[in-house]
Every structure is written in structure tokens, then in C-alpha cells.
Amino acid sequence: MKKIFLLLAVMLVSLASFSQNMKAFISHKAYCTDKMQPYIEFTFIVGGNSVRYALNDHQKYEADVDVRVDVAQGDMIVKTLHYILASEELADTAGILPDFADVKNLPVPNGDFFLNFYLTDLNQDSMQLKYIDRIVLNFPEDKISSSRISLFEDMRAPESTDLHVKYGFALPPSYYNYIPESQYTLPFAIEIYNTKHVLGANKPMYAKCFVEHAENKLVAMPNSVITKRLTTDDVVLVLDQFNVFKLPSGNYNTVVELYDDNDSLLLVNKVFFQRSNPSVQLDLTSYDDVVIDGSFVSTMTDRKKLEDDVKCLYPIATNVEREFFDNRMKYVEDNQLQRYFYAFWLARNPNNPEAAWKNYEKLVAMVQERFGSKQVKGYRTDRGRVYLQYGQPNEIMEVPSDPTTVPYEIWHYYYLDDQSNVKFVFYDPSLVGNDYELLHSNKYGEPHDTSWKMKLVKKIQPQTDIYETDPDSYYGGDINGNWRYH
């Protein structure tokens, strides 16, 4: 199984590094006004060194990008955003040129829409970037709803030069929802709509905000749970920040739960992010007080079997736990390893950790039978890891003998971790054995390869251009159809 490194979740908002020349980033989020008028907030960032500059009327160098977004349902264009995004004026174009950006709002009715983006470098008309995405606006007038949670790089008092000013603060967005080691806090914001209409005016309620592990939904920082007392209104803002200085590398969700004054859950919203913080490792001393006497773990005295049992936890473990498996497990004493194993299951099922382990052990055996071999443990294969981590898919499309491709499978989850229509593509590039590799997925935090189709047809159409993503059409092959309908 290939190790799952921290990856930029390019599907999270929408990242577009569209071509070998012009490069741009596009972000879009749905919001609503206090009058329940939905709108889309667009952010565009163009790479300064990826466009052409020309002298303007002020004898300064300027880049101009024509931006058009068609909001469409089927063949009907519902709304269009169209304007010129200009760079700052420069005296010369030597060296590294600054990126330039803009934010625009577009009123759009509730509905399910495709967003067709067209960005054209006006100083070289042949350079046009095209991109398609999808957005759903659902802000009913008789129910409580919310925007997506926004994550930011910083939160501070604004200055005149700041582009991203919102809610009275300078809030530069975390475009890739990637939090580097140098970032110590994680500001976040969410707008909640219609609570006054649904619950009544000036009614108390509260928001519970926390960070959870994306893999197992356990709270990642129990001492950093934020509770905010709120009052109903047309629009209620939740704006705060987490201290992530000691948050280890890994995949996480920022979660906001809204409760009324009777502790009834009204709304849940979460957004995925990735943290890089390699200096923080698992602290084994935190398990010193774990008591295993009389537990099922006290009989696990065979060191080799115990290590195997710990290793098979890899698919459902957090990133920092995985680092322990890979690098430090062999150096700890038997009783430390037993305490660690018991604490692992105690955290996941405090009432019956042994039953949780036994149920998982049965799944590991099943995965071994389906995907493993004498050479490779089933849980170490990509399909085995995905099965154990996410469960059985709703559909599996097996394509062992397509004349145009290497053998591959598409696993389809209708709904997974607050994300719908999730798919995984596994393939067998070696054409031998049963150890299919994970090639591509649209799941947040999983490997994402825009050239995955080209890799499937490599035996008849070698990829000569790294930006080429769609193979030629061949008789008997239907990669696009298999991806679309399964």
C-alpha cells in the first residue's frame, strides 16, 4: 500500500492550475443575505508569472484577464459574472511578478447549478482557461441553514492595502484548506440563517465548535472545544479561532454544531482541512496511566502477534498514530504497546473496547481473504485500506478486460463523511497479482490525479503531455461512462 501523505485537497473548494502557461485559483462559496437572498462569493487569483504584461496608457506594465462565469442549469444560463481582472501597474516585469486577485458576489436563486469558468489573457487571446464545477444553493425560508465554514490564514485588524476584509477583520482565506507548520492559529467563520424566523426573536442558543480527526471523527483537541453563546437573528455570525500550535500533521474537520437552549441539535456543518506539523509526535507518556489489568489486552503477550494487531489499525488510525506504527513501535516495551493498543480502542468505544476490537478483527480477516496474499497483508493494500477506513462501497465496477485499459475498478460511495458521490479508482499497472493500486479519488484528502484516465490507457496511448487528461476514443472502451454512472 502506498503511504498516504498529506495532499492538497484540490476538490475541497476548487483549485485550477489549468495549463502549462496561465495558472489561476478559483474559490466559490454560497452565502445568504438577511433577506434570504442567496448569492455566490467568487475569489480569483491569477499567477503573476503565468500571464503576459503589456504597456498601458500610463506607460506602465499591466496584465488583464477577462473573467466570465456562466451559472447554468442544463442548457440554460441563469446568471453570468463577467468583468476584467487587472493586475497592479508595474514599472518593469523583471523578476518574480506578484499574483493578483479579486472577490466578487453574484446573486443566484436557490438551486443546483453548474459553474462554467472562462479566463482569457487579453494580452494573448489564445490563452484561455476553461473549468467546470458544481454548486448547490439551499437556503429555505422556513428552515435554519448556514453557509459553508470558511477557514483563514490569519485574523487581524485590517489595513488599507488588505484585499480580504470581512466582518471587520483582515481575513486572508486558507485557499487550499492546508494549514502549514508556520501557522499557529486557525480562524474560522460560518454564517447561520433564519434562526429568528424559526425559533423566535431574541431566543438563546449556542454553538459548539471543535476539531475532529477526519478518519474516525474523534475530537482532536478536547481542551480546545469552543462554546459560543448566541441569540437568534436573521443572520448569526460565528467567528473565532483555534490554537493549532500542537495539532499534529493529519487530516481533520472543523466542526460547528448549533443547539437551542434545550440542548437540541439544530444544525451541523463541517469542513475538511489538512495540517502539516511534523515536529509534533505521539506522546507515549500520555498512556502511562492506562490500566490494562484484567482487560482483554492483558492476555496479548505474544510480541509478534501484538505488533501485527497494532499494525492492522493503520487504516483507521490518525496520521500521528500511523507515524508511531511506522517508526517507533518496535522500540517500545511490551507493556507500553499493550497500553497503547487498549487506549486506542477505549477512545473509540469506552463502553466495550474489546467488542470494538473483535468486530474490526473480523473485517481485517475478510479484507485479507479478498485483497491480501502471502506477500502483502490485506490491510496494507490500497483496496483493503479504503475498505477498512470507509466501509463497504455501495457499488463496485470491475473492469478486468477492457481492450483499451489496464485492469481497473471504480468504487462508488453514495455518501461518505459529509461528501456525496465519492469514488475511488484502483488499477493494476503491472497486470499481475491482486494488489490494485489507488490511482485517483474525489474524496477529500485522498490522492487526486487529473491524468488518471491517461494512466489507464497507457498500453495503447502513452502520455506525452503531462497536462493531457482525456484519452482518445477507442472502440470497446468507456472510461468516462464507467466513472459517470458508477
N, C-alpha and C positions, 0 to 999 in steps of 0.2 A: 504494500500500500504506500502510495506517495504521501509524504508528510503534508499536512495542511498548514501552510504558512499563513501569516497574516496577509490578506489580499485586499486591495481596494474593492469595495463593494460597488462596482460600476453600475449595477442596476438600481441602487438604492434611491437615487433621485433620477438623474440621467446624465451620464458622462459621455461626452462625444469628443474623441480625438479622431476626427473623421478621415483624415487623409495624410499623405506624406508631407503636404505643404501646410495649408491653413489648419490651425488647431483651435478648437473652441470648447468651452464648458458651458452646458446648459442645465439650469435648475428650474424646476417649476413646482409650486405648491398651491393647494386650494385653500382659500380663506372665505370669510363671510363678513359683511358689514353688520352694524347694529340694526339695520332694517331688513336683515335676512337676504341681502343681495349677494350671491356668490361671485367670486372673482378668482382669477389665477394670477399669482405673482411669479413673474419670469425673471431670472437672473442670467445674464450673458457675460461671459469672459472670453476675450479673444487673445490668443498668444501674440505678443507684440512682434516676436521674431518670425512669425509664420505668415505675415501679410506684407503687402507692398506699400511703401510710402511714396507720396508724390508732393511736389511743391504746391501750396495753396495760394490764395490771393494775398496772404500776408508774407509770402516768401518763406514760409515755414513748412516743414515736412509733416504730413498728416496721412493717416490710414483711415479709410472709410469702408464700413461693411454694411451692406444692405441686409436688414433683418426682416424676415417675414415668417409669421406663424399662422397657419390656417387651422382653425379649430373645426373639426369635421365630424359629422355623423353619417356614415356611409358615403355617398357621393355629394352630400350637401354640406357646404361650408357655412357654419353657424356664425362664426366671428373670425376676424382677421386682425392681427397685430402687424403693422408694417412701418418701419422707420429706419433712419440711418444712424448707425452706431459709429461715432468718430473717436479716434484716439486723441490724446493731447498733442498740441503742436510742439514740434521738436526742431532745434536749430540744425541738427545733423542726425544721421542714422547709423553712426559708427557704434560698435559695441552691442551690448545686450539691450534690447528695446523693451520698455515696460509693457506688461499686459494692460488692457483697458476693458472696462466693464460698465454695465448699466443694469438697472432694475426697472421693470415695467409691470403695471397692473392692467388686467383686461377683464371687464365684467362678462360673465358667462352664465347661462342658466344651469340649473341642476341637470345632470345627465352624464352619460358615458361617452367620452369623446376620444378621437384620435387627434394627436398634435403633429402637424406636418411642418417641420422646420426647414427653412431655406436661408442660408447665409452666403452672401456673394461679396467677394472682394472687389470693390468698384474700381480699383486700380489695376486689376487683372480679371476681366469679366469671366474668363474661362474657369476661374477657381470658385466653384460653388459647392457648398457642403449641404447635404440633404440628410435629414434624420427624422424618424417617425417614433412617437411614443404615445402612451395612452394615459388618460386621467379620468377619474370619476369624481364628480361633484355631487355630494349628497347632504344637503342642509335643509331638512324638512322643517316646516314652520310649526309643527305640533310636537316636536321631539327635541331632546338635548343632543347636540352634536359638537364636533370640535374640528379644528384644523389639525394638520399633522404636527408632531413635535418637531421644532427646529432646534438644531444644535449649533453652537457658536464657538469660535476660536477664543474669544475674549469678550468681556463686558466692562466698559469703562465710560467715563464722561466723554461726550462727543467733542470733536474739534471741527473747524470749518472745512477741513480737507477730507473728512470721512465720508465715504460713499454710503456705507451701510449703517444708517442711523434709524433706529426703531425703538419705540416705547421709551424714548428719552435717553437712550444709551447708544454708544457705538457698539454694534454687534456684528463684527465680521463673521459670516457664516462658515461653518465647517463643511466645505463643499463636498468632500468625499466621505463625510462622517468617519474620518480617520483621525484619531487623537494621538499625536506623537509624544514621545517621552518628554519633550521640552514644554508641553502644555500641562499645567498643574491643576487647573480648574476646568470644569465642563459646564458652561452656561447653557440653559435650555429655556424654551418658551413654548406655550401652547395657548391658543385662544379657544374658549368654551362658549358656545352659543345657546341662547334661548332658555336659560335656567329660570329667568324671571317669569316667562310665559308659562312654563311647565309647572314650576314649584310655587310661584307667587313672589311678590316683591319683598325684598329685604329679608329673605329666609337664610338662615345659616347653613353652611355646608363646608366641606373640607376636601382638600386634595392630598393624596399620599403619593410622594414621588420617590423613586428609588432606582438603583441599577441592578439588573439581574444578569446572570450568565445566560447567553443565548442558547447554549446546549441543553441545559437542564432546568432553567427558569428559577434556580436558587438565587436568593438575594446575595449580591456580590459584596456589598459593603453594609452589613447590618447596622453599624453605628452611624451611618450617614443617610438614613431614611429621613426625608424632609416631609413634615406635615404643615400645610398652609391653611389657615382659617379663611374662609371666603364668604361672600354674600351674593345672593342671586342678582343677576343683571342681564341686560341684553347680550353684552359681551363681557366675559370674565377672563382676565389675563392671569396666567400662572407663569411667573418669571423668577428663576433662581439659578443656582449653580452648585454642582457637586465638587468636592475636593477629591481629585483623582490621582494625587501625588503617589499614593501607594497602591493604586489599582494595577494589577499585573497585566502583562500582554494577554490579549484574548479577544473573543467575540462577546459582545454584550448588547443588552437592550436598555434604553432609558424608558422607564415606565411611569405613567401618570394615571392614577385611579381617582375618580371623583365619587364622593359619598355624600348623602344627605345627612341631616342632623340625627337621624335614627340609625346611622351606620349602614344604610342600604346602598349597595353599589349602583351608581348611575351611569358610569362610563369608564372604559379602559382604553388607553391609547399607548402605543409603544413604538419606538424607532430603534433600528439596529445601528450599532457603531463598533469600530474596531480600535483597540488600544495597543500601542507599542510602548512597552516599558520593561525592557529586558533586564534591568538591574534589580527588579523585584522578583524574588523566587519564593517557592513554598517554604514556609517556616515550620519545620518539623517539631519545634518545641511547643507549638500550639496543640499538639496531640499528647503531651506528657500527662495530662490529667484524665485522659480517656481510660475508663476501666473496662477491661475485656474479660475479667474473671467470671466464669460461668456462662459466658456468651458463646455463640457458635464459632467464633473466631479462635477461642482458646484451644480448640482441638485441631486447628490448622497449623501443624508443627513441621510438616514436610516443606523445607525451604524452597525447593524447585517448584513444587505444586503451588505454594503460596505466591511465588513470583509470577507464575503463569496466570493465576487467578487475578492478580493485580494488573498484569499487562492487558488482560482481556477487557478491562474497564476503559481502555483508551477511547473507544467511540463515544462514550457518554461522559467523558471527563472534560474538565475545563482545560484551557491551554497551559496554565501553570501546573496543573496536575499531570498533564502529559509530559511536560519537561522533567518532572520528577521520575516518571516511568523510564524515560529515555536515558537520563544522565546520572541520577543519584540513587536509584533504588538498590542497586547492587552493593552499595557501601553502608547501608543502614543495618542495624541489628534486627534479629528476628522479631523481638517484642515491639520495636518501633514500627516495623512493617505490619504487624498484626493490628496495632492501634490505628495506624493509618487506614487500613482496609475496613476496620469496624467503623471508624469515624466517617468514611466515605458513604457507607450505607445508612448510618444513623442520620446523616444530614438529609438523605433522600427519603427515608421512611422512619421517622422517630418512633413510631408505634411498633413496627415489626421489621427491623433491618434485615433479619435472616430471611424472611419471606421475599423481600425485595431482591436479595442476592440470588436466591434459589430460582425465582422467576427469570431473572436475567441469565443465569447459568444455562437454563433450558434454551433460551434464544441463542446463546453462544454455540451450543451444541448443534442447533438447527442450521445456523449460518456456516458452521464447519462442514456439515454434510452437503450443503448446497454450493458453497463457494470456495471451500478450502481444499487443501491437498496435503500430502505428506511433507511437502517442501514449504508451504505457506499456510499459516493459520487462517481460518476463515475470517476472523475479526480483523486481521491485518490486510485483507483485500479491500479494494475500494467499494465493491458492492456490499461486502459484509459490514464495513464501517458505516455506510449510509443506512443500511437496513437496521442496524442496532441503534444508531443515533436518532433516526427519524421514524422508524417503524416500517411496516409493510406498505408499499405504494398501492394506490388504487388501481393502477394499470401498469403492465409491463409489456412493451412492444419489443419482441425479439426479432432481429433481422440477421440470421446466421449465414445467409447465402445470397445476398443481393449481388447481382453481377457487377455492379459499379463500385461497391464499397468493401472495406474490411468488415468482418462481423461486428455488429453493434447492438446495443439495447437502449431503449428510452424508457425511463421510469417516470411515471406521472403521479403526482400527489395533487388532489383537487384543492386541498387547503392545508397549509403547513406553517406553523409558527407565525400566524397573522399575515401570511402571504398566500395568495391564491395562484392556482395554475403553475405549480412548481415542477420543474422537470430536470432530470439528470440524464446525460448521455455517457454511456460506457462503451469502450471499444477494445478490440483485440488486435493491436497493430502487428504482433508477432505471428498471428494466425495459428498459434499452438497453445494448448493448455486451456485452462478455465479461469485464468486470472485477468478479467477485463479491467482496464484502467478507466478512471473517471476522466473524461475528456472535457466536458462542459456542463454547466448548470446555470439556471437563472435564479438559484437560491442565494439569498444574501449571505456573503461570507464564504461561498464555495468557489472553486476555480471557474473562471469565466473566460472562454476563448472564442473571440469573434470569428476565428478561422476554423471552427470545429468541423464544418461541412467539408472544407478542403482536405482536412486530415483523414476524413472517412473515404474520400475518393482518390487517395494518393497513388493507388496502384494503377490507375488509368489516366490521372491528370495531376502530375506533380505540381506543387505550388511554387511558382516562380516569383510571385509578388506577395510580400508579407501583408499587404493591405487588401489582397483579394479574399473575399469572404464567401462568394457563391460559385459553386462549380457549374460547368456546362451541363445542359440537359442530356441525359442518356436514356436510351430505351431500357425499360425494366427497373429503373431506379426511381425512388420517390422520397428523398430525404426530407424535403420541405413538407410533404403531406404527412409523413410519419411524425414529424415534430409538431405540426399544427393540430392534428387530430388525435394524438395520443398523449 
